[in-house]
Amino acid sequence: MKTFVAIAFILIIASLGSALFFLMKDKGRSNRTVQALAMRVGLSITLFLILLASYKMGWIQPTGIR
């Protein structure tokens, strides 16, 4: 599960980076920036829902602050 979360974070950061790249390159003439940001939001929501479902199924446990 840790590997999955790490890969998901990398994908989210990559999507954010691509949105910045398209923003600088296209200068607002295309909608690729909006698509990249929409993908980032979709990935973030999906990661949250998967973590929530994993907790409900008992695959992950809270550790608390130590």
C-alpha positions, 0 to 999 in steps of 0.5 A, a space after each residue: 500500500 505504501 508503494 501505491 500511495 508513493 506512486 500516486 503522489 508522484 503522478 499527482 506531482 507530475 500532473 501539476 508539473 505538466 500543467 505548469 509546463 503547458 501554462 508557460 508554453 501555450 500562454 493560455 491559447 489551449 486547454 491543456 493546462 485545464 486538462 492537466 489540472 483536472 487530471 490532478 484533481 481526479 487523481 487526488 480524489 481517487 487516492 483519497 477514496 482508495 485510502 478511505 476504502 482501504 481503512 474501512 476494509 482493514 488493509 491499513 491501520 492508523 498509527 497515531 502520533 508517537 
